[in-house]
């Protein structure tokens, strides 16, 4: 059994798949606590428990969606459940992850179509030494379509930019810069966001700046 916070269909608002209609399956619990996180994924209340068959039956009812987004929280905390659940799903699987659990990802890798992997900057998250986990994770992702999402604010450092572009080069992945949000507004100016994009592009060309479009559209 697994605790699911919510299941809902909406439009993907982040990264290169922005605008696609997806079914979001939000898993409870996370192994990190980022400063900017505004997602309610606690297993303290308001969740529903599913076994693999029941959850698969539920998500397979949705016909007009591009893919199933596994989100959270951190879905890979439930890798044992996913190994039983994912083969029963009849849609592409889009994994949203904090990119720290490489070994658990390898357990479900054959079932994943797209990986949306966060690179956690200490300046934005308050979490130290994440790059050692990210290196191992992106190595594990080889052979699966993968991009990295980088949430940033005005505290981003040149050293963080260098480490991010080194990961992009090493693993040949697209880097998506995502300004931190405050409600429906970016926490940085458009001028600052453009400046950070230029700094990334000085080191690595496969970089895009994409804000959280679902917040501008006022949808989930």
N, CA, C and O of each residue as an XYZ file, in Angstrom:
880
protein
N       0.841     -1.193      0.000
C       0.000      0.000      0.000
C       0.882      1.251      0.000
O       1.997      1.247      0.522
N       0.355      2.308     -0.594
C       1.081      3.576     -0.622
C       0.094      4.704     -0.333
O      -1.087      4.612     -0.667
N       0.593      5.766      0.290
C      -0.241      6.917      0.595
C      -0.129      7.941     -0.538
O       0.962      8.412     -0.858
N      -1.273      8.277     -1.137
C      -1.331      9.239     -2.235
C      -2.070     10.479     -1.747
O      -3.188     10.393     -1.240
N      -1.438     11.614     -1.907
C      -2.032     12.869     -1.456
C      -3.177     13.303     -2.352
O      -4.228     13.729     -1.872
N      -2.967     13.190     -3.671
C      -4.017     13.589     -4.605
C      -3.733     13.051     -5.998
O      -2.591     12.752     -6.346
N      -4.782     12.936     -6.778
C      -4.712     12.568     -8.192
C      -5.565     13.586     -8.949
O      -6.745     13.756     -8.644
N      -4.973     14.258     -9.927
C      -5.734     15.262    -10.663
C      -5.114     15.461    -12.042
O      -3.908     15.291    -12.219
N      -5.944     15.820    -13.016
C      -5.440     16.134    -14.342
C      -5.349     17.644    -14.501
O      -6.230     18.385    -14.064
N      -4.276     18.083    -15.129
C      -4.038     19.511    -15.347
C      -3.005     19.659    -16.453
O      -2.657     18.695    -17.135
N      -2.527     20.877    -16.613
C      -1.531     21.176    -17.643
C      -0.160     21.275    -16.991
O      -0.001     21.950    -15.974
N       0.827     20.608    -17.567
C       2.185     20.707    -17.054
C       2.667     22.143    -17.223
O       2.598     22.708    -18.315
N       3.155     22.727    -16.128
C       3.549     24.124    -16.165
C       5.032     24.367    -16.090
O       5.464     25.517    -16.011
N       5.837     23.303    -16.111
C       7.275     23.452    -15.945
C       8.048     22.692    -17.017
O       7.602     21.650    -17.497
N       9.191     23.214    -17.381
C      10.122     22.472    -18.246
C       9.698     22.362    -19.689
O       8.764     23.040    -20.117
N      10.373     21.513    -20.449
C      10.137     21.418    -21.892
C       8.791     20.813    -22.271
O       8.381     20.909    -23.428
N       8.094     20.192    -21.320
C       6.775     19.625    -21.606
C       5.649     20.576    -21.191
O       4.496     20.162    -21.074
N       5.985     21.846    -20.970
C       4.985     22.819    -20.577
C       3.854     22.852    -21.605
O       4.091     22.855    -22.813
N       2.623     22.876    -21.101
C       1.465     22.930    -21.985
C       0.817     21.595    -22.250
O      -0.329     21.557    -22.698
N       1.506     20.488    -21.991
C       0.911     19.167    -22.187
C      -0.037     18.843    -21.039
O       0.235     19.170    -19.884
N      -1.138     18.206    -21.365
C      -2.066     17.773    -20.321
C      -1.549     16.474    -19.708
O      -1.231     15.521    -20.419
N      -1.472     16.451    -18.394
C      -0.977     15.279    -17.694
C      -1.911     14.909    -16.550
O      -2.715     15.719    -16.088
N      -1.783     13.679    -16.114
C      -2.424     13.239    -14.887
C      -1.348     13.235    -13.809
O      -0.329     12.557    -13.943
N      -1.576     13.987    -12.748
C      -0.602     14.110    -11.674
C      -0.976     13.168    -10.531
O      -2.095     13.210    -10.020
N      -0.038     12.330    -10.143
C      -0.211     11.438     -8.999
C       0.799     11.895     -7.945
O       2.004     11.690     -8.096
N       0.293     12.517     -6.876
C       1.172     13.108     -5.864
C       1.362     12.146     -4.686
O       0.430     11.842     -3.942
N       2.603     11.682     -4.551
C       2.951     10.774     -3.465
C       3.269     11.570     -2.195
O       3.782     12.687     -2.261
N       2.962     10.987     -1.061
C       3.281     11.616      0.219
C       4.763     11.429      0.562
O       5.412     10.484      0.114
N       5.258     12.340      1.351
C       6.597     12.281      1.967
C       7.726     12.637      0.997
O       7.632     12.432     -0.213
N       8.790     13.176      1.582
C       9.989     13.559      0.835
C      11.199     13.384      1.744
O      11.096     13.490      2.966
N      12.342     13.115      1.130
C      13.583     12.972      1.892
C      14.347     14.285      2.037
O      15.401     14.330      2.672
N      13.800     15.374      1.435
C      14.423     16.690      1.549
C      13.394     17.703      2.066
O      12.188     17.456      2.056
N      13.902     18.825      2.507
C      13.013     19.925      2.916
C      13.585     21.222      2.351
O      14.433     21.859      2.976
N      13.119     21.604      1.178
C      13.642     22.786      0.490
C      12.969     24.050      1.018
O      11.782     24.043      1.346
N      13.731     25.121      1.096
C      13.204     26.386      1.610
C      11.996     26.881      0.825
O      11.060     27.432      1.404
N      12.016     26.683     -0.515
C      10.979     27.273     -1.357
C       9.773     26.378     -1.573
O       8.820     26.781     -2.240
N       9.792     25.171     -1.023
C       8.728     24.207     -1.324
C       7.378     24.713     -0.829
O       7.231     25.089      0.333
N       6.391     24.716     -1.733
C       5.044     25.160     -1.378
C       4.017     24.054     -1.616
O       2.821     24.325     -1.723
N       4.490     22.803     -1.699
C       3.615     21.684     -2.011
C       3.229     20.951     -0.728
O       4.082     20.652      0.107
N       1.949     20.667     -0.583
C       1.469     19.926      0.578
C       1.509     18.426      0.253
O       0.668     17.920     -0.490
N       2.486     17.734      0.815
C       2.619     16.300      0.548
C       2.725     15.487      1.839
O       3.104     14.316      1.809
N       2.392     16.104      2.961
C       2.482     15.412      4.241
C       1.527     14.224      4.299
O       0.425     14.267      3.752
N       1.965     13.176      4.966
C       1.110     12.006      5.162
C       0.366     12.076      6.492
O      -0.177     11.073      6.954
N       0.341     13.247      7.101
C      -0.332     13.391      8.392
C      -1.846     13.306      8.262
O      -2.528     12.788      9.146
N      -2.364     13.821      7.150
C      -3.820     13.819      6.972
C      -4.143     14.000      5.495
O      -3.268     14.307      4.686
N      -5.417     13.804      5.159
C      -5.942     14.047      3.809
C      -5.182     13.285      2.738
O      -4.727     13.874      1.757
N      -5.044     12.004      2.917
C      -4.453     11.140      1.894
C      -5.343      9.923      1.710
O      -6.256      9.671      2.496
N      -5.057      9.178      0.655
C      -5.788      7.932      0.414
C      -4.776      6.836      0.136
O      -3.783      7.064     -0.554
N      -5.018      5.664      0.661
C      -4.106      4.546      0.454
C      -4.561      3.698     -0.737
O      -5.750      3.445     -0.929
N      -3.572      3.268     -1.532
C      -3.838      2.437     -2.702
C      -2.904      1.247     -2.719
O      -1.766      1.326     -2.257
N      -3.397      0.137     -3.258
C      -2.497     -0.947     -3.641
C      -2.178     -0.756     -5.120
O      -2.862      0.020     -5.786
N      -1.165     -1.435     -5.659
C      -0.768     -1.196     -7.059
C      -1.882     -1.382     -8.069
O      -1.999     -0.600     -9.012
N      -2.702     -2.405     -7.888
C      -3.770     -2.675     -8.856
C      -4.840     -1.580     -8.829
O      -5.290     -1.118     -9.878
N      -5.235     -1.179     -7.648
C      -6.277     -0.161     -7.519
C      -5.818      1.179     -8.072
O      -6.583      1.867     -8.748
N      -4.572      1.556     -7.790
C      -4.062      2.827     -8.308
C      -3.947      2.775     -9.832
O      -4.260      3.755    -10.508
N      -3.506      1.652    -10.372
C      -3.414      1.517    -11.826
C      -4.790      1.627    -12.472
O      -4.943      2.286    -13.500
N      -5.786      0.988    -11.876
C      -7.150      1.088    -12.403
C      -7.630      2.538    -12.394
O      -8.308      2.982    -13.320
N      -7.277      3.262    -11.352
C      -7.703      4.659    -11.241
C      -7.056      5.522    -12.327
O      -7.757      6.280    -12.998
N      -5.748      5.427    -12.513
C      -5.080      6.298    -13.482
C      -5.399      5.892    -14.918
O      -5.395      6.737    -15.813
N      -5.674      4.621    -15.146
C      -5.977      4.168    -16.507
C      -7.347      4.642    -16.994
O      -7.661      4.522    -18.178
N      -8.156      5.178    -16.088
C      -9.458      5.730    -16.481
C      -9.304      7.022    -17.286
O     -10.189      7.387    -18.061
N      -8.187      7.701    -17.100
C      -7.990      9.004    -17.741
C      -7.431      8.795    -19.151
O      -6.313      8.307    -19.315
N      -8.203      9.162    -20.151
C      -7.843      8.873    -21.541
C      -7.159     10.046    -22.245
O      -6.271      9.830    -23.069
N      -7.556     11.280    -21.935
C      -7.097     12.434    -22.713
C      -5.916     13.130    -22.056
O      -5.915     14.351    -21.900
N      -4.916     12.356    -21.673
C      -3.709     12.934    -21.083
C      -2.486     12.435    -21.845
O      -2.456     11.314    -22.352
N      -1.485     13.301    -21.907
C      -0.249     12.959    -22.605
C       0.546     11.897    -21.857
O       1.127     10.999    -22.466
N       0.565     12.009    -20.518
C       1.401     11.134    -19.708
C       0.966     11.209    -18.257
O       0.143     12.040    -17.875
N       1.538     10.324    -17.462
C       1.290     10.291    -16.027
C       2.497     10.889    -15.324
O       3.612     10.383    -15.446
N       2.268     11.969    -14.589
C       3.352     12.599    -13.838
C       3.364     12.051    -12.418
O       2.413     12.237    -11.658
N       4.450     11.376    -12.072
C       4.660     10.929    -10.697
C       5.359     12.064     -9.968
O       6.491     12.415    -10.301
N       4.695     12.636     -8.983
C       5.231     13.804     -8.318
C       5.063     13.644     -6.817
O       4.613     12.600     -6.345
N       5.419     14.662     -6.079
C       5.343     14.523     -4.630
C       5.500     15.855     -3.937
O       5.010     16.896     -4.375
N       6.219     15.760     -2.817
C       6.988     14.674     -2.266
C       8.063     14.134     -3.213
O       8.477     14.787     -4.171
N       8.487     12.929     -2.899
C       9.489     12.242     -3.712
C       8.994     10.833     -4.041
O       9.005      9.950     -3.182
N       8.557     10.625     -5.294
C       8.006      9.314     -5.678
C       8.969      8.152     -5.480
O       8.533      7.042     -5.176
N      10.269      8.382     -5.646
C      11.223      7.272     -5.583
C      11.377      6.696     -4.178
O      11.980      5.635     -4.013
N      10.848      7.371     -3.173
C      10.811      6.762     -1.846
C       9.941      5.507     -1.847
O      10.029      4.680     -0.940
N       9.105      5.376     -2.869
C       8.151      4.269     -2.953
C       8.508      3.334     -4.111
O       7.620      2.824     -4.795
N       9.781      3.116     -4.325
C      10.239      2.335     -5.482
C       9.693      0.907     -5.480
O       9.392      0.368     -6.544
N       9.562      0.291     -4.317
C       9.028     -1.075     -4.252
C       7.596     -1.110     -4.761
O       7.223     -2.011     -5.514
N       6.801     -0.145     -4.358
C       5.425     -0.039     -4.848
C       5.415      0.221     -6.349
O       4.645     -0.398     -7.084
N       6.274      1.144     -6.810
C       6.300      1.519     -8.222
C       6.634      0.341     -9.122
O       6.114      0.249    -10.234
N       7.493     -0.562     -8.662
C       7.870     -1.723     -9.485
C       6.663     -2.602     -9.787
O       6.624     -3.268    -10.822
N       5.698     -2.607     -8.909
C       4.479     -3.388     -9.125
C       3.413     -2.578     -9.850
O       2.646     -3.117    -10.647
N       3.370     -1.278     -9.566
C       2.344     -0.403    -10.136
C       2.596     -0.029    -11.593
O       1.682     -0.102    -12.415
N       3.816      0.369    -11.922
C       4.085      0.954    -13.238
C       3.821      0.018    -14.419
O       3.322      0.485    -15.443
N       4.130     -1.278    -14.330
C       3.826     -2.147    -15.479
C       2.333     -2.243    -15.800
O       1.962     -2.705    -16.879
N       1.497     -1.822    -14.893
C       0.050     -1.909    -15.087
C      -0.540     -0.643    -15.712
O      -1.731     -0.597    -16.018
N       0.301      0.389    -15.903
C      -0.175      1.685    -16.396
C      -0.061      1.733    -17.918
O       0.931      1.274    -18.484
N      -1.071      2.286    -18.575
C      -1.107      2.272    -20.039
C      -0.722      3.610    -20.674
O      -1.070      3.868    -21.826
N      -0.008      4.458    -19.935
C       0.441      5.745    -20.458
C       1.942      5.919    -20.218
O       2.551      5.189    -19.436
N       2.524      6.907    -20.910
C       3.921      7.258    -20.658
C       4.073      7.732    -19.221
O       3.178      8.366    -18.663
N       5.224      7.413    -18.630
C       5.496      7.800    -17.250
C       6.533      8.917    -17.221
O       7.631      8.786    -17.763
N       6.155     10.019    -16.572
C       6.965     11.228    -16.441
C       7.284     11.360    -14.955
O       6.396     11.631    -14.146
N       8.544     11.168    -14.600
C       8.953     11.168    -13.204
C       9.505     12.526    -12.787
O      10.458     13.022    -13.387
N       8.913     13.126    -11.766
C       9.437     14.349    -11.172
C      10.157     13.967     -9.877
O       9.551     13.393     -8.972
N      11.448     14.287     -9.794
C      12.263     13.783     -8.698
C      13.298     14.810     -8.261
O      13.681     15.694     -9.028
N      13.745     14.678     -7.013
C      14.792     15.575     -6.521
C      16.198     15.071     -6.845
O      17.188     15.653     -6.401
N      16.280     14.010     -7.605
C      17.560     13.541     -8.170
C      18.612     13.221     -7.108
O      19.788     13.545     -7.271
N      18.178     12.586     -6.023
C      19.120     12.192     -4.978
C      19.111     10.697     -4.699
O      19.936     10.209     -3.927
N      18.187      9.959     -5.316
C      18.004      8.539     -4.985
C      18.297      7.662     -6.205
O      17.399      7.027     -6.758
N      19.547      7.640     -6.606
C      19.935      6.931     -7.827
C      19.626      5.438     -7.759
O      19.107      4.869     -8.719
N      19.939      4.808     -6.643
C      19.728      3.362     -6.534
C      18.247      3.006     -6.657
O      17.898      2.007     -7.286
N      17.393      3.804     -6.072
C      15.954      3.548     -6.174
C      15.450      3.821     -7.600
O      14.548      3.135     -8.082
N      16.031      4.816     -8.265
C      15.650      5.063     -9.657
C      15.974      3.852    -10.529
O      15.170      3.477    -11.383
N      17.122      3.244    -10.330
C      17.520      2.096    -11.144
C      16.521      0.947    -11.016
O      16.380      0.145    -11.940
N      15.836      0.860     -9.892
C      14.852     -0.202     -9.696
C      13.651     -0.036    -10.630
O      13.013     -1.023    -10.998
N      13.341      1.204    -11.015
C      12.148      1.459    -11.836
C      12.495      2.019    -13.210
O      11.594      2.314    -13.995
N      13.754      2.167    -13.513
C      14.207      2.788    -14.755
C      13.540      2.223    -16.003
O      13.199      3.008    -16.889
N      13.332      0.914    -16.133
C      12.729      0.390    -17.372
C      11.325      0.913    -17.661
O      10.853      0.822    -18.794
N      10.658      1.455    -16.657
C       9.271      1.894    -16.828
C       9.130      3.401    -17.033
O       8.020      3.894    -17.235
N      10.236      4.137    -16.984
C      10.189      5.599    -17.017
C      10.474      6.115    -18.425
O      11.458      5.717    -19.048
N       9.615      7.000    -18.923
C       9.792      7.591    -20.252
C      10.563      8.903    -20.204
O      11.421      9.156    -21.050
N      10.257      9.737    -19.211
C      10.878     11.062    -19.090
C      11.226     11.306    -17.623
O      10.435     11.012    -16.727
N      12.425     11.850    -17.394
C      12.834     12.220    -16.039
C      12.984     13.732    -15.959
O      13.783     14.329    -16.681
N      12.206     14.340    -15.074
C      12.343     15.754    -14.729
C      13.064     15.805    -13.392
O      12.461     15.573    -12.344
N      14.360     16.110    -13.433
C      15.213     15.974    -12.249
C      15.655     17.340    -11.740
O      16.231     18.132    -12.484
N      15.384     17.606    -10.481
C      15.811     18.869     -9.882
C      17.300     18.835     -9.554
O      17.826     17.828     -9.082
N      17.967     19.960     -9.816
C      19.295     20.204     -9.241
C      19.072     21.180     -8.093
O      18.628     22.308     -8.306
N      19.380     20.744     -6.885
C      19.062     21.517     -5.685
C      20.230     22.427     -5.314
O      21.263     21.960     -4.836
N      20.057     23.724     -5.539
C      21.079     24.703     -5.180
C      20.960     25.047     -3.696
O      19.867     25.297     -3.187
N      22.099     25.056     -3.016
C      22.081     25.434     -1.600
C      21.537     26.846     -1.413
O      20.853     27.126     -0.429
N      21.841     27.739     -2.360
C      21.388     29.134     -2.255
C      19.873     29.254     -2.278
O      19.321     30.210     -1.733
N      19.192     28.297     -2.902
C      17.734     28.343     -2.992
C      17.057     27.411     -1.994
O      16.003     27.740     -1.449
N      17.660     26.251     -1.755
C      17.012     25.235     -0.929
C      17.459     25.244      0.526
O      16.717     24.816      1.410
N      18.669     25.732      0.775
C      19.245     25.635      2.103
C      19.879     24.283      2.376
O      20.354     24.037      3.485
N      19.893     23.401      1.380
C      20.430     22.046      1.552
C      21.851     21.995      1.001
O      22.102     22.434     -0.121
N      22.770     21.465      1.781
C      24.186     21.430      1.402
C      24.543     20.133      0.679
O      23.903     19.099      0.867
N      25.584     20.219     -0.154
C      26.266     19.046     -0.718
C      25.356     18.123     -1.526
O      25.481     16.902     -1.431
N      24.449     18.683     -2.315
C      23.570     17.833     -3.116
C      24.228     17.344     -4.403
O      23.806     16.336     -4.970
N      25.257     18.049     -4.867
C      25.821     17.709     -6.179
C      26.405     16.299     -6.222
O      26.412     15.664     -7.276
N      26.897     15.804     -5.077
C      27.443     14.448     -5.069
C      26.340     13.418     -5.332
O      26.591     12.372     -5.929
N      25.126     13.718     -4.886
C      23.993     12.829     -5.171
C      23.520     13.002     -6.615
O      23.150     12.028     -7.270
N      23.532     14.239     -7.106
C      23.075     14.504     -8.469
C      23.968     13.818     -9.500
O      23.465     13.269    -10.481
N      25.267     13.843     -9.296
C      26.195     13.192    -10.227
C      25.825     11.717    -10.396
O      25.722     11.219    -11.518
N      25.631     11.039     -9.295
C      25.284      9.616     -9.331
C      23.921      9.403     -9.987
O      23.723      8.434    -10.718
N      22.988     10.312     -9.721
C      21.649     10.162    -10.272
C      21.651     10.314    -11.785
O      21.062      9.496    -12.491
N      22.309     11.353    -12.287
C      22.305     11.561    -13.740
C      23.074     10.458    -14.471
O      22.769     10.146    -15.623
N      24.039      9.886    -13.823
C      24.719      8.714    -14.383
C      23.718      7.572    -14.531
O      23.723      6.866    -15.539
N      22.870      7.392    -13.539
C      21.865      6.330    -13.579
C      20.822      6.567    -14.665
O      20.224      5.615    -15.167
N      20.600      7.830    -15.033
C      19.562      8.174    -16.011
C      19.969      7.933    -17.459
O      19.131      8.056    -18.352
N      21.195      7.603    -17.714
C      21.652      7.417    -19.092
C      20.747      6.430    -19.821
O      20.444      5.349    -19.316
N      20.320      6.829    -21.025
C      19.437      5.983    -21.819
C      17.971      6.340    -21.687
O      17.137      5.814    -22.425
N      17.639      7.233    -20.752
C      16.262      7.698    -20.564
C      16.231      9.204    -20.820
O      17.133      9.922    -20.387
N      15.213      9.682    -21.511
C      15.084     11.127    -21.754
C      15.073     11.870    -20.418
O      14.217     11.624    -19.568
N      16.023     12.772    -20.245
C      16.204     13.443    -18.953
C      16.515     14.916    -19.153
O      17.278     15.282    -20.047
N      15.930     15.747    -18.328
C      16.337     17.148    -18.266
C      16.446     17.541    -16.796
O      15.863     16.901    -15.920
N      17.206     18.607    -16.545
C      17.397     19.087    -15.183
C      16.695     20.418    -14.998
O      16.795     21.312    -15.839
N      15.987     20.537    -13.891
C      15.285     21.771    -13.542
C      16.038     22.430    -12.390
O      16.344     21.780    -11.390
N      16.333     23.712    -12.530
C      17.134     24.428    -11.530
C      16.348     25.630    -11.033
O      16.239     26.638    -11.730
N      15.803     25.524     -9.829
C      15.111     26.653     -9.210
C      16.156     27.577     -8.599
O      17.034     27.133     -7.858
N      16.055     28.880     -8.918
C      17.062     29.806     -8.423
C      16.415     31.102     -7.940
O      15.291     31.441     -8.309
N      17.161     31.807     -7.109
C      16.751     33.138     -6.667
C      17.950     34.074     -6.744
O      18.940     33.737     -7.394
N      17.894     35.221     -6.113
C      18.967     36.212     -6.233
C      20.251     35.791     -5.521
O      21.285     36.443     -5.667
N      20.186     34.705     -4.753
C      21.367     34.253     -4.016
C      22.232     33.275     -4.814
O      23.277     32.846     -4.326
N      21.820     32.919     -6.023
C      22.586     31.965     -6.827
C      24.027     32.454     -6.994
O      24.272     33.646     -7.181
N      24.968     31.524     -6.923
C      26.382     31.895     -6.990
C      27.011     31.446     -8.307
O      26.490     30.569     -8.996
N      28.137     32.064     -8.637
C      28.860     31.670     -9.847
C      29.354     30.232     -9.734
O      29.395     29.514    -10.733
N      29.727     29.807     -8.538
C      30.181     28.430     -8.341
C      29.047     27.446     -8.612
O      29.274     26.389     -9.200
N      27.830     27.782     -8.190
C      26.685     26.907     -8.469
C      26.412     26.837     -9.968
O      26.109     25.769    -10.499
N      26.521     27.967    -10.640
C      26.326     27.981    -12.097
C      27.359     27.074    -12.765
O      27.024     26.307    -13.667
N      28.596     27.161    -12.328
C      29.661     26.337    -12.899
C      29.373     24.852    -12.681
O      29.535     24.051    -13.601
N      28.950     24.481    -11.480
C      28.673     23.069    -11.192
C      27.499     22.561    -12.005
O      27.516     21.422    -12.473
N      26.479     23.391    -12.181
C      25.321     22.988    -12.987
C      25.703     22.771    -14.447
O      25.305     21.778    -15.055
N      26.473     23.699    -15.009
C      26.854     23.558    -16.424
C      27.802     22.380    -16.616
O      27.799     21.753    -17.676
N      28.602     22.076    -15.618
C      29.473     20.898    -15.713
C      28.641     19.623    -15.782
O      28.976     18.702    -16.527
N      27.558     19.566    -15.008
C      26.660     18.415    -15.072
C      25.996     18.346    -16.444
O      25.902     17.272    -17.039
N      25.535     19.495    -16.947
C      24.913     19.511    -18.266
C      25.833     18.978    -19.344
O      25.424     18.175    -20.182
N      27.090     19.431    -19.318
C      28.066     18.976    -20.310
C      28.367     17.497    -20.157
O      28.390     16.758    -21.141
N      28.596     17.067    -18.935
C      29.012     15.684    -18.681
C      27.961     14.686    -19.127
O      28.281     13.638    -19.687
N      26.692     15.024    -18.871
C      25.622     14.069    -19.156
C      24.769     14.465    -20.366
O      23.797     13.784    -20.692
N      25.132     15.561    -21.025
C      24.461     16.002    -22.242
C      22.955     16.139    -22.033
O      22.149     15.582    -22.779
N      22.603     16.897    -20.998
C      21.188     17.093    -20.692
C      20.833     18.576    -20.780
O      21.681     19.447    -20.586
N      19.572     18.838    -21.073
C      19.080     20.202    -21.108
C      18.890     20.714    -19.689
O      18.394     19.995    -18.821
N      19.290     21.971    -19.458
C      19.107     22.617    -18.172
C      17.969     23.627    -18.292
O      17.996     24.499    -19.161
N      16.980     23.507    -17.427
C      15.841     24.414    -17.410
C      15.963     25.308    -16.186
O      15.865     24.832    -15.055
N      16.176     26.591    -16.404
C      16.248     27.543    -15.301
C      14.840     27.992    -14.927
O      14.069     28.438    -15.776
N      14.521     27.867    -13.644
C      13.173     28.196    -13.179
C      13.256     29.172    -12.016
O      13.630     28.783    -10.910
N      12.912     30.434    -12.250
C      12.939     31.399    -11.148
C      12.015     30.976    -10.022
O      10.895     30.521    -10.254
N      12.498     31.131     -8.805
C      11.656     30.881     -7.635
C      10.437     31.788     -7.703
O      10.529     32.926     -8.163
N       9.295     31.282     -7.245
C       8.050     32.042     -7.319
C       7.577     32.469     -5.938
O       7.803     31.777     -4.945
N       6.918     33.621     -5.893
C       6.198     34.083     -4.708
C       4.759     34.281     -5.134
O       4.427     35.256     -5.809
N       3.894     33.337     -4.731
C       2.514     33.301     -5.230
C       2.546     33.209     -6.760
O       3.082     32.247     -7.310
N       1.964     34.220     -7.459
C       1.939     34.170     -8.934
C       3.041     34.997     -9.568
O       3.018     35.205    -10.781
N       4.000     35.476     -8.800
C       5.054     36.342     -9.332
C       6.425     35.714     -9.117
O       6.637     34.969     -8.160
N       7.356     36.026    -10.021
C       8.719     35.570     -9.849
C       9.369     36.315     -8.697
O       9.112     37.501     -8.490
N      10.209     35.619     -7.951
C      10.907     36.224     -6.814
C      12.107     37.049     -7.264
O      12.744     37.709     -6.444
N      12.424     37.020     -8.565
C      13.506     37.834     -9.121
C      12.945     38.662    -10.265
O      11.886     38.344    -10.805
N      13.640     39.708    -10.629
C      13.202     40.531    -11.759
C      13.480     39.804    -13.070
O      14.305     38.893    -13.132
N      12.771     40.230    -14.117
C      13.020     39.637    -15.428
C      14.441     39.943    -15.892
O      15.062     39.131    -16.577
N      14.953     41.113    -15.521
C      16.314     41.490    -15.899
C      17.328     40.551    -15.237
O      18.288     40.116    -15.872
N      17.105     40.247    -13.962
C      18.018     39.349    -13.255
C      17.941     37.938    -13.841
O      18.967     37.282    -14.018
N      16.746     37.480    -14.136
C      16.585     36.148    -14.716
C      17.323     36.052    -16.050
O      17.997     35.059    -16.323
N      17.194     37.084    -16.875
C      17.887     37.103    -18.163
C      19.400     37.117    -17.973
O      20.131     36.475    -18.727
N      19.856     37.835    -16.984
C      21.293     37.881    -16.686
C      21.816     36.506    -16.289
O      22.895     36.102    -16.724
N      21.057     35.784    -15.466
C      21.481     34.441    -15.059
C      21.480     33.497    -16.257
O      22.382     32.670    -16.392
N      20.479     33.610    -17.127
C      20.471     32.792    -18.340
C      21.736     33.038    -19.153
O      22.359     32.089    -19.629
N      22.117     34.284    -19.314
C      23.326     34.610    -20.074
C      24.571     34.012    -19.422
O      25.471     33.539    -20.117
N      24.625     34.031    -18.102
C      25.772     33.443    -17.410
C      25.865     31.944    -17.679
O      26.957     31.416    -17.888
N      24.728     31.264    -17.674
C      24.726     29.838    -17.991
C      25.173     29.611    -19.432
O      25.962     28.708    -19.712
N      24.663     30.437    -20.341
C      24.957     30.249    -21.766
C      26.422     30.511    -22.097
O      26.920     30.034    -23.117
N      27.098     31.242    -21.270
C      28.533     31.430    -21.468
C      29.299     30.127    -21.285
O      30.387     29.949    -21.832
N      28.711     29.213    -20.501
C      29.377     27.944    -20.196
C      28.801     26.761    -20.950
O      29.502     25.781    -21.206
N      27.510     26.847    -21.311
C      26.820     25.678    -21.869
C      25.608     26.165    -22.658
O      24.851     27.005    -22.171
N      25.416     25.645    -23.877
C      24.393     26.178    -24.768
C      23.002     25.585    -24.569
O      22.011     26.229    -24.912
N      22.906     24.390    -24.030
C      21.606     23.713    -23.946
C      20.887     24.107    -22.655
O      20.699     23.292    -21.752
N      20.492     25.383    -22.595
C      19.870     25.954    -21.401
C      18.671     26.797    -21.825
O      18.735     27.537    -22.807
N      17.583     26.677    -21.078
C      16.405     27.519    -21.324
C      15.898     28.103    -20.010
O      16.085     27.521    -18.941
N      15.265     29.244    -20.108
C      14.628     29.905    -18.971
C      13.124     29.741    -19.106
O      12.525     30.275    -20.039
N      12.504     29.005    -18.182
C      11.061     28.754    -18.244
C      10.487     28.909    -16.834
O      10.808     28.128    -15.939
N       9.652     29.905    -16.646
C       9.001     30.101    -15.349
C       7.884     29.074    -15.158
O       7.548     28.336    -16.084
N       7.316     29.032    -13.961
C       6.203     28.117    -13.679
C       4.933     28.677    -14.315
O       4.243     29.512    -13.731
N       4.642     28.198    -15.526
C       3.554     28.781    -16.303
C       2.182     28.496    -15.693
O       1.254     29.279    -15.894
N       2.032     27.403    -14.959
C       0.720     27.104    -14.380
C       0.327     28.155    -13.334
O      -0.855     28.392    -13.088
N       1.346     28.783    -12.723
C       1.013     29.841    -11.752
C       0.574     31.116    -12.443
O      -0.302     31.825    -11.947
N       1.178     31.413    -13.584
C       0.719     32.582    -14.353
C      -0.692     32.350    -14.910
O      -1.488     33.283    -15.013
N      -0.988     31.099    -15.268
C      -2.297     30.768    -15.807
C      -3.340     30.545    -14.717
O      -4.531     30.411    -14.996
N      -2.866     30.508    -13.460
C      -3.747     30.299    -12.305
C      -4.490     28.966    -12.398
O      -5.700     28.881    -12.191
N      -3.713     27.934    -12.717
C      -4.252     26.576    -12.711
C      -3.353     25.736    -11.800
O      -2.283     26.185    -11.391
N      -3.783     24.548    -11.495
C      -2.994     23.692    -10.609
C      -1.779     23.153    -11.319
O      -0.996     22.412    -10.726
